[in-house]
Amino acid sequence: MIWAAILGGALTCYLAKLAGLSVPARVLRNERVQRAAAMLPIALLCALVLTQTFSTKGTLVLDVRGLVVGAALVAILLRAPFLAVVALAAVVAAAARLALG
């Protein structure tokens, strides 16, 4: 059964790539398509971060992870360097877990 899922996933990936290669060049040169293609990875990454932060086993969870992501977001908005964002998130996570048990 697992091999059927693996082969099905591989076939789906192949067909998706083939469909992408089959798009006419005039469509790819369209300004709206280029803007959407540039923004799509950002939207997917945001959705992944939010899903991993606020859900556990399909249910909404509000815990330390949300506080940590919020602190990192504030640091990013203040244009802190990447290592400072990571360090701040680690400190906030440790402090919140210590305070909340």
Residue pairs with C-beta under 8 A, 6 or more apart in sequence:
27 33
28 34
49 69
53 65
53 66
53 69
54 60
54 61
54 62
54 65
54 66
55 61
64 93
64 96
64 97
64 100
67 92
67 93
67 96
68 89
68 92
68 93
68 96
69 89
71 88
71 89
71 92
72 85
72 86
72 88
72 89
75 84
75 85
75 88
75 89
76 85
80 88
